[in-house]
Amino acid sequence: MDFMNQLRIKAVIIKQESGCSFSLAMEKASLAFNLIEKLHAGNVTFQYQKEDGTLREAEGTLCNYEYCFKRPYKPRHNTSFVVYYDVQRQAWRACKAANLIQICTPEHAIQPKSDLLP
């Protein structure tokens, strides 16, 4: 199956699960594929909205997936979840592709509140 078909299938699933427009679902599916590609290459900081509505910034990777699970990581076509290893919490986590906000660059990272700094 070529990339565009995979993207469309993922977008349809995201649209069904979240009720968003197809164009937004395509954006989220593209973001999810891009994130998975970057997670395979190393640590990536990204943001998503948790089920309770709070914003979560996570640093994740997929570099050790094959070692841990004895098989390569292949996202399932019938789900919209992105699995990742949370580097900060040292545990496997997942987030919904529909809830992804962005892949962070240093200027997009959530900055600590200035009143907490010494």
N, C-alpha and C positions, 0 to 999 in steps of 0.2 A: 504494500500500500504506500503510495507516495505521500509526501509531507502535507500537501494541501488537503488531501482527503482525511488524513489524521487530524489536521487542524479543524476541519469542518465537523468531523464526528465529535471531537472534544467540545467544540463550541455548541453543538446541539445539546449535549449533555449538560453543559453549564447553563444554557438557556432554560432547559427543563427544570433544573434544580433550583435556580435562583429567580426565574421569572423576568430576567433582564432582556433587553433587545438583542437581536442576533448580532448586530455590529459590535455591541459591548462584549458579548460572549466571545466573538472572534478575537477582540483585543485581549481578553483575559486568557484565552487559549494560547495565543501567541506569546503572551507574557509567561505563562506556565512552561511552555516548551523552551523558551529562552532561559528561564531560571534553571530548569533541569539540566540544560546543556552546560551552564556555568557551574552548577553544583558538582557535576562530574569532573570539572577542571580544578576545583579547590574550594576554599571557604568563600561564601558569598553572604553579604548582608542584604536582607530584603524585609519589606514591610507587608503585613496583611492585617485584616480586621478579624478579630476573634469572634466566636459565636456570641459572646456577651456584649459585643459592640466596641470593645476597647481595641486600641491600636497596639500591635505587637511588632517589635523589630527583632528579627532573629538572625543569627549567624549560623549558617548551615553548610553542609557538604554531603556529597554522595560518594566520596572517594573510598570509603571503607565498606560500602554496601555489599559488594561481591564477597569480600572476606567474611563479613558477618552472616550473610544469608546463603552463601555457597552457590550463588547464581547471579548473573548480571541484572542490573536494574532495567526493567522495561515497564514503562507506565502502561497500565491497562487502559484500553480504549473505552471501557464502559464505566469509568469512574472519573471524577474531576479532582481527586485529591493529589497533592504533591507531597511525596514522602521525602524527608530529609533528616540528617543527623544534626541535632542542635548542639553546636560546639560549646555554648555557654552552660547549658543544663546537662550536657553529656548523656543524652537520651534520644531515641528515635521519636520523631514527631511527624505530624501531617497537617496540612492546611488545605482548605478548599481553594481551587483555582479561581473561583468566582470572588473570593475575598482578597486575592492578591492586590496590592496597591502599587508597589514598585520594587525594582531592584535598585538598591541604594549605591550611590557613589558617595565619596566622603562628604560632599557638600549637601547631600540629601539625608544624611544620618540624623537621627533624633539627637539633639544636643541636650546635655544635662542642664537642669535649671540653674541659673547663676547663683541663686540664694543657697544652693547646696554646696557650692564650691568653697574651699577654704579662703 
